[in-house]
Amino acid sequence: MFNAWGCAVLKQKLSGTGVRLTSKEEQISRALLANYPVAGLTTVAGLADRSGVSVPTVLRFVSKMGFSGYPAFQQALVAEVSDQLNSPLSLFSGRAAGVQDNIYQGTMRVLSDALLKTEADYSDRDFEAVVDLLGDERSEIHCLGGRFSTTVAQRLALHLGQVRPGVRLLEAGSSTLSDHLVDYNSRVTLVAFDFRRYQHETIRFAQLAHDARARIVLFTDRWLSPINAIADRTLVSRVESLSPFDSWVPAFAQTEAIVAALAGRNPDRVRERLANIEALRARFQSRQDDTA
């Protein structure tokens, strides 16, 4: 899926004179080089706005650079970021120097700082739009994570299932994962969790879900999964930690905020649903005891 010549050659092309660009395309090139590669990890509309050009101009520029489309362009940029930042080994080497004598207190401070930065990045419009999408009971909610982020997807699915119907957790790595796509349409909302290293399976599933007109909600880090290019809404969380591995604490906090917001919108319905769940659990347990 990545362009064969990759990001290093892209930067050389941007810096050199190998590709003839229009004045508008030069504006895009300058915007990218001014904050490379982060400027290219926003949406196509975001890059257009940063460059002062139109979206079609950005798409023509990306094509001129040799990419099949904006997602392929972003994936090449992400590949470079991944090489530099995403390996647990490289993270361990970079973070080891910052480990303090009291690991417990240091960890609490780093995670607290990550939560505060995630809060500072808060967008009321994006958050409320996500709550609207996940609260729409005309739509099924499917949650999908990657190898590690599936734990966050599972927690969200479990909590959403307590406050609304039609919630399903998709099994990452399952041989039958793609089978779910046969029923996808505009009445399915896919909640995808994709953090560095961005997982090809999650990205591809989201692309096919988008092709089937499903709505996409993305949870990702500040480097932005390629899914961001097709997501209806994106929530970004900080992942800094003192260990060799990124933290899911801010992402967990975001999911809890969503569930709290949904419960607050329809407290009577949620209370009734929870009461029915408790009653069914009691009846189920009673039947088990009778057959023991």
LOLUMZA-689005 format. One record per residue: residue in three letters; z, x, y of N, C-alpha, C in turn. Coordinates in steps of 0.05 Angstrom, whole numbers, plus 32768, in hexadecimal, padded with zeros to 4 digits. Last residue first. Example, Ala and Ser with C-alpha at 12.3 -4.5 7.8 and 13.67 -1.06 7.14 Angstrom:
BEGIN
SER808E81017FD3808F81117FEB809D81028001
ALA809C81087F8E809C80F67FA6809C81087FBE
END
This chain:
BEGIN
ALA83077DDC7DDD83127DF67DD583217DF37DBA
THR82F77DAC7DF282E87DB77DDB82F37DD17DD0
ASP83197DA47E1C83197D907E07830C7D9B7DEE
ASP830D7DCE7E3F83277DCD7E3283287DBB7E1A
GLN82DA7DBD7E4F82DD7DD67E4082F77DD67E31
ARG82E77D8F7E6B82D77D8D7E5282D97DA67E42
SER83047DA77E9683117D947E8383027D917E69
GLN82DC7DC37EAF82F17DD27EA283007DC17E8E
PHE82BE7D987EC382B27DAB7EB082C77DBA7EA1
ARG82E27D807EE582D87D717ECE82CC7D837EB9
ALA82E87DA97F0A82FF7DA07EFB82F77D917EE2
ARG82B47DAE7F1E82C17DC57F1082D87DBC7EFF
LEU82AF7D7D7F36829E7D837F1F82A97D9B7F0F
ALA82D47D827F6082D77D6D7F4C82C77D737F32
GLU82BD7DAC7F7D82D87DB07F7182DC7D9B7F5B
ILE828D7D937F8D828C7DAC7F7D82A77DB07F6E
ASN82A27D6A7FAD82937D647F9582917D7C7F82
ALA82B97D897FD682CA7D787FC682BC7D707FAC
LEU828B7DA17FEB829F7DB27FDF82B27DA17FCD
ARG82727D73800082657D827FEB82797D947FDC
GLU82977D62802782907D50801082847D607FF9
ARG82947D8E804982AD7D87803D82A97D758024
VAL825F7D8A805982677DA2804A82827D9C803C
ARG82607D5A8075824F7D5D805E82577D74804C
ASP82847D68809E828A7D52808C827A7D548072
PRO826C7D9480B982857D9780AB828B7D818097
ASN82387DAD80CB823B7D9480BC82557D9480AC
ARG82407DDB80E9822D7DC680F382317DAC80E5
GLY82637DFB80CD826C7DEF80E6825A7DDA80F1
ALA82447E0D80A3825B7DFB809D82647DED80B7
LEU82217E2D80C082177E1680B2822D7E0280AC
ALA82447E5580D382367E4480E6822B7E2B80D9
ALA82567E6B80A382697E5E80B5825B7E4C80C9
VAL82267E81809182337E6B808182477E5C8093
ILE821E7EA780B9820A7E9280B582177E7B80A6
ALA82497EC980B382467EBB80CC82337EA380C9
GLU823E7EDD808182567ECC808482547EBC809E
THR82117EFC808C820F7EE5807A82277ED2807D
GLN82287F2280AD82147F1080B882117EF880A6
ALA824A7F3C808A82567F2E80A082427F1A80AC
PHE82257F55806882377F40805D82437F2F8074
ALA82117F78808E81FF7F64808382107F4D8076
PRO823D7F9A809882327F8980AE82207F7380A3
VAL82437FAF806182587FA0806F824D7F8F8086
TRP82237FD08045821A7FB58047822E7FA48057
SER82128014805682267FFF805382197FE38056
ASP81F08048803181F3803580478206801F8041
PHE820E8082801482008068801182058057802A
PRO822F80AD8016821280B28014820180998014
SER825E809680488257809D802D823980A4802D
LEU82688083807A826E809F8075826680A9805A
SER8232805B8098824B805F80888251807C8086
GLU8207802C80B78214804680B6822E804680A6
VAL81E77FFF80BD81EE800780A181FE802180A0
ARG81E17FC480E481E57FE180E381EF7FE880C7
SER81AF7F9180DD81CB7F9A80DC81CC7FB980DB
VAL81877F5C80F4818A7F7980F181A77F8080F0
LEU81607F2780E0817B7F2F80E8817F7F4C80E1
THR81267F0480F081317F1C80E5814D7F2180F1
ARG80F87ECF80E081107ED980EF811B7EF180E0
ASP80C87ED080C680CC7EBD80DB80E37EC580ED
ALA80A77F0D80B580BF7EFC80B480BE7EE880CB
ILE807F7F3280B580777F1780AD808F7F0380AE
ALA80967F6180C6807C7F5A80D280747F3D80CB
ASN80C27F6980A680C67F5F80C280AC7F5580CE
ILE80B47F82807980B47F65807880B77F598094
PRO80BE7FB8808180A37FAD808780A17F8F8086
SER81007FBB809F80EF7FB9808880D37FB08090
LEU811C7FE180D1810C7FC980CB80FA7FCC80B3
TRP8143800080E48129800C80E281147FF880D9
ARG81727FE380E381657FE680FD814A7FF580FC
ASP816B7FB980A781787FCD80B981687FD180D2
THR81697F72809781617F8E809581717FA080A7
PHE81587F348081816F7F44808881677F618083
LEU812A7F018091812E7F1D808981487F288093
VAL810C7EC7807C81227ED2808B81297EED8080
ILE80D07EA4807A80DD7EBD807380F47EC38086
ARG80B17E6C805B80BE7E78807380CF7E90806A
ALA80737E6A803780907E688038809A7E758052
ARG803D7E6E803280477E5F804980657E5B8048
ALA802A7E92800E802D7E778004803A7E648019
ASP802F7EC1802B80147EB7802680157E9A801C
HIS80677EC68026805B7EC18041803F7EB5803D
ALA80697ED57FF180767EBC7FFA806B7EB38015
LEU804E7F057FF380427EEF7FE4804F7ED57FEC
GLN80737F22801280587F1F801B804A7F07800D
ALA80A17F207FF280A17F13800C80857F0F8017
PHE808F7F407FC880967F247FC380967F157FDD
ARG80897F717FE280717F637FD680777F467FD2
ILE80BE7F7D7FF080A97F7B800580917F6B7FFA
THR80D77F807FBE80E07F6C7FD280CA7F677FE7
GLU80BA7FAA7FA780BB7F907F9A80C37F7A7FAE
HIS80C57FD67FCA80AA7FCB7FC780AA7FAF7FBB
GLN80FA7FDA7FF680F27FD77FDA80D77FC97FD7
TYR810F800E802081037FF3801E80F67FF18003
ARG814D802E8019813080308017812480158011
ARG815580018050814B801B804781598023802D
PHE81537FBC803B815E7FD2804A81537FEC8040
ASP814B7F7A8037813C7F93803281457FA98045
PHE81517F3C802181627F52802A81537F6C8023
ALA81357EFD803281317F17802581447F2C8032
VAL81317EBD802481427ECF803381417EE98025
LEU80FE7E8E802A81077EA6801C81187EB6802E
THR80F97E4B802781017E608039810B7E778028
VAL80C97E19801A80DA7E2E800E80E07E438024
ARG80A37DF8802D80BE7DED802A80D07E00801B
SER80727E0F802C807F7E0F8046809C7E038044
ASN80787E2C7FEA80687E1F7FFF80797E1F8018
TYR807A7E407FA6807F7E467FC2806C7E377FD5
ASP80737E3F7F70807C7E267F7D80817E2A7F9B
VAL80657E727F6280527E5C7F5C80597E427F6A
LEU808E7E957F6A807A7E917F8080677E7A7F7B
HIS80AA7E9D7F3C80B57E8A7F5080A07E837F66
ASP80917EC67F22808C7EAB7F1980967E967F2E
SER80A47EF77F33808C7EEC7F4080867ECF7F38
LEU80D07EFF7F1080D47EFA7F2C80BC7EEC7F39
THR80D07F0B7EDB80C67EF17EE280C97EEB7EFF
SER80E97F3B7ED680CD7F3A7ECF80C07F207ED6
SER81157F4C7F0C810E7F3B7EF580F07F3C7EEF
GLY81227F687F39811B7F777F2281147F677F0A
ALA81507F377F5081407F4F7F56813A7F5E7F3C
GLU814F7EF47F4881587F0C7F3B81467F247F40
LEU81617EC87F7C814C7ED47F6C81567EEE7F61
LEU81897E907F8381897EAD7F8481737EB87F71
ARG81807E557FA8817B7E637F90817C7E817F95
VAL81917E147FBF81937E317FC381907E407FA8
GLY81977DDC7FC4817D7DE87FC3817D7E067FC8
PRO81CB7DC57FF481BC7DC67FDB81A37DD77FDC
ARG82037DE7801581EA7DD7801681DC7DD97FFA
VAL82327E02800C82307DF1802482177DE18026
GLN822E7E1F7FDE82467E0F7FE182437DFB7FF8
GLY82007E3C7FE382017E277FCF82197E157FD1
LEU82107E62800781FE7E4D801081FE7E357FFD
HIS822F7E837FE5823C7E747FFB822A7E5D8005
LEU82087E967FC182207E887FB7822D7E777FCD
ALA81E47EAF7FE481DB7E987FD481F37E887FCA
LEU82037ED87FFA81F97EC3800B81F17EAA7FFB
ARG820D7EF67FCB82237EEA7FDA821A7ED37FEC
GLN81D97F057FBD81E97EF57FAB81FF7EE77FBA
ALA81CB7F267FE881BB7F0D7FE381CB7EFA7FD1
VAL81EF7F4F7FDF81F17F3F7FF881E27F247FF4
THR81DC7F627FAF81F77F597FB081FC7F487FC9
THR81AA7F747FBA81AB7F5B7FAB81C87F507FAB
SER81AB7FA67FCF81AF7F907FE181B07F757FD4
PHE819C7FC77FA381B87FC67FAB81BD7FAE7FBD
ARG81667FB77F9881777FC17F8381957FC07F8A
GLY81607F7E7FC481567F957FB5816A7F9E7FA1
GLY81607F357FC481677F4F7FCE815A7F657FBD
LEU81547EF27FD6814B7F097FC681537F237FD4
CYS815C7EAD7FD381677EC67FDC815F7EDD7FCA
HIS81407E717FE9813F7E857FD381487EA07FDF
ILE81497E2F7FF781507E4A800081507E5D7FE8
GLU811E7DF88005812E7E087FF281327E247FFE
SER81227DC8803A81177DE1802F81297DED801A
ARG813D7DA0804E81237D99804381167DB18035
GLU81697DB58065816C7DAE804981527DA2803E
ASP81727DE8808E815E7DD3808A815D7DCC806C
GLY81927E148094819F7DFA8094818C7DE2808F
LEU81707E3E809881817E3C808081907E22807E
LEU81597E3480CB81497E3680B381597E32809A
ASP81877E3480ED81767E1C80EB81657E1D80D1
VAL81987E6880E581AA7E5380DD81997E3980DA
VAL816D7E8280FE81727E8780E181847E7080D6
ALA81737E708132815B7E698124815E7E6D8106
GLU81A47E87813F81A27E6A813E81897E61812F
PHE81937EBE813F81A87EB4812D81A67E958129
ASP816B7EC0816781657EC6814B81797EBB8138
ARG818A7EB0819581717EA1818D816B7EA6816F
ASP81B27ED6819881B97EBA819381A17EAA8189
SER81B47F13817C81A27F02818B81A87EE58184
TYR81DB7F4E817C81D87F32817681C57F238188
ASP81E87F82818281CC7F7C817F81C67F5E817B
ALA821F7F80818182127F85819B81F47F7F819A
GLU82287F79814A822E7F63815C82207F678177
THR82197FAC813A820A7F958130820F7F7D8142
LYS82417FC8815382267FCD815B82147FB68152
LEU826E7FB58137826C7FB1815482507FB5815E
LEU82627FC7810382647FAA810982617FA48126
ALA82647FFE810B824A7FF18102824B7FD38108
ASP8299800481188285800A812C826A7FFD8125
SER82B07FF780E782B67FE780FF82A27FEB8115
LEU829C802180C98293800680C382997FF380DA
VAL82B7804C80E28299804B80E1828F802F80DC
ARG82EC803E80D982E3804080F482C4803E80F5
MET82F0803E80A182F5802580AF82EA802680CB
THR82E58074809882D28060808E82D78046809D
GLY8312808C80AE82F7809280B982E3807D80B1
GLN833A8079808D8339807180A9831E807680B6
TYR83298092805C832D8075805F832B806C807C
ILE832780C88066830E80BA80608311809C8064
ASN834180F3808C834980DA8082833180C8807E
ASP831E811C809C833381228088833D8108807C
GLN82DA810480A082F3810C80AB830781118095
VAL82968115809F82AD810A809082C78115809B
GLY826B812D80B7827B811B80C78293810F80B9
ALA8252814A8090825F815980A68270814780B7
ALA823B8123807082528132806682618141807C
ARG820E810C8084822880FF808A824081108082
GLY81E3812A807281E78126808F8202811B8096
SER81EA812A803B81E98144804981EF81408067
PHE81E580F3803281FE8101802B8200811B803A
LEU81B180EA804281C780DD805081E180EB804B
SER81968107801B81948110803781AA81038048
LEU81A680E97FEE81AC81067FEF81AB810F800C
PRO819380B67FF881AF80BA7FF881B780D87FF9
SER815C80B48024816680BF800C818480C1800C
ASN814A80A38057815380908044815F809B802A
LEU813680C48081815080B78084815B80AA806B
GLN810380DA8077811780E98088813380DE8085
ASP80E880B7805880E980D3804F80FF80E1805E
SER80EC8088807780F9808A805D80FC80A78054
VAL80CB809480A280E7809180A780F78094808D
GLU809B8095808580A480AD809380C280AB8098
ALA80988060807380988076806080A28090806C
VAL8094804480A380AD8043809480AF8059807F
LEU805F805080AF8075805A80C1808F805A80B2
ALA8047803680858043805280888058805E809A
GLN8056800280918060800E8078805C802C8079
GLN803A7FF880C080577FFA80C18062800780A8
PHE80067FF680AC800D800A80C0802B800E80C1
ALA800A7FCA808A80047FE4807F800B7FFB8092
PRO80147FA180B180287FA7809D80237FC38090
TYR7FE27FA380CF7FFC7FAC80DB80117FB180C6
GLY7FAC7FBD80A57FBA7FA880B67FD47FB380C0
SER7F947FE880907F897FCE808A7F957FB8809A
PHE7F8A802180BB7F9B801080AB7F8E7FF580A7
GLY7F71804380DF7F6B804680C37F7B803580B0
MET7F73803E81157F83805481097F80805680EB
LYS7F58800F811B7F4A802881237F5980408118
SER7F807FEB810C7F687FEE80FB7F5980088101
VAL7FA27FF281377FAC7FF9811C7F947FFD8109
PHE7F817FDE81607F8A7FFA81617F9380038145
ARG7F7D7FA981527F647FBA81527F6C7FD88152
LEU7FB27F9A81587FA67F98813E7F8C7FA9813D
VAL7FB97FA281907FC97FB2817D7FBC7FB18161
THR7F957F7B81A27F907F9781A87FA07FA98196
PRO7FAD7F4B81907F947F5381847F8D7F71818A
VAL7FDC7F4D81B47FDF7F5181977FC47F58818A
SER7FD07F7381F17FD17F5A81E17FD47F6181C3
VAL7FFE7FA082147FE37F97820B7FE67F7D81FB
GLY802C7FBD821F801F7FAE823580027FA6822D
SER804B7FD481F980337FE3820280257FD68219
ARG80717FAE81EE807A7FC981F780637FD98203
ASP80507F8581DC805F7F8281F580687F9D8200
ALA803C7F9B81AD802A7F9381C280387F9181DD
LEU806C7FA18190805D7FB9819880497FB381AE
GLY80797F6B818A808B7F7D8198807D7F9681A2
ALA804E7F58816C80527F4D818780647F5F8197
VAL80587F73813D80407F79814C80417F6F8168
THR809E7F89813E80887F778137806F7F7E8146
THR80B07FCF813580B47FB4813F809D7FA28136
LEU80A08001812880AF7FF2811480B77FD6811D
GLY808A801F815080788011813E808580018129
ALA80B58037816880A680238178809380138166
VAL80C7805E814380D68045814680C5802F8154
PRO80B58090813880A38079813080AF805E8136
TYR80AD8096817F80A18097816580B5809D814F
ASN80A8808881B780BF808181A680B680808189
ALA8079809B81CC8091809D81DD80AB809781CC
LEU8053808F81A7805B80AB81A9807580AD81B9
LEU804C805881B28055806181988061807D8199
ALA803A805881E78052804A81E0805E805381C5
ARG800A807481E0801F808081F0803A807381EA
SER7FED804F81C17FF2806A81B7800A807781C6
ILE7FEA802481E47FF8802181CB8000803C81C0
GLN7FCA803B820B7FE4803182127FF6802E81F9
GLU7F9B804481EF7FAA805B81F87FC780538200
GLU7F8A801081EC7F93801C81D37FA3803681DA
LYS7F7A800982217F8F7FF882167F9B800581FC
SER7F4F802D82237F67803182347F7F8021822A
THR7F3B803D81DF7F38803081F97F5180358209
LEU7F32807A81BB7F41806281C17F39805781DC
ARG7F19809F81877F13809681A27F21807B81A7
VAL7F3E80D081657F3680B481657F3180AB8182
GLY7F4B810581717F3A80FF815A7F2F80E38159
THR7F6D811B81947F55810E819F7F4181068189
GLY7FB4811581897F9B8123818D7F8581128198
SER7FDE80F381817FE2810981937FC88117819A
LEU7FCB80D0815A7FD480C581747FD680DB8189
LYS7FC080F481327FAA80E5813E7FB280DA8159
GLN7FF4810581267FE18119812F7FC9810B813D
LYS800980D58113801480E1812C800180F68137
LEU7FEA80D080E57FE880BC80FA7FF380C88114
VAL7FFB80FB80C67FE080FC80D17FDC80E780E7
ALA802E80E780BB802B810180C8800F810380D5
CYS802680B580A0803080B680BC802B80D080CA
GLY7FE980B08077800580AF807E800C80B4809B
TRP7FBB80B180597FC080C880697FDB80C78077
ALA7FBB8080803C7FBB809A802E7FC280B18040
ASN7FE7804C804C7FCF805A80527FD080778047
PHE800A802A8017800A803A802F7FEF80488032
MET800080107FE8800080008000800080118019
END
